[in-house]
């Protein structure tokens, strides 16, 4: 079976929660799976990984690789002509979030270490675990939300 053969069926549902999020639920088994196109961030997932295989971008991943419940936003919009450089580290996984801020080449993520720069805009990240280090040089503000 190829990934192109996997699709959701009538016993699966996508529910708009009215707050900008959706809930996806369904049933799969007997050699059949489900697939979905996600435009945004996965913030939680309830799945028994001992019974199911999750693939993202053609690679096998775990729930923790996809569901990053915490948010960090570096907001430089209060100083449109001034740069703010930042670095932070997390004990888990981090991923850039286009839903929370811009995605550009100046931002890097490597082994839980994140660095970047904002000039009059926002950079947003989703992450798991805890923030273990943080530095900000510039006038940007920082917003952190613990979603766990």
Secondary structure, 3 states (H helix, E strand, C coil): CCHHHCCCCCCCEEEECCCCCEEEECCCECCECCCCCCCCCECCCCCCCCCCCEEECCEEECHHHHECCEEEEEECCCCCCCEEEEEEEECCCEEECCCCCECCCCCEEECCEEEEEEECCEEEEEECCCEEEEEEECCCEEEEECCC
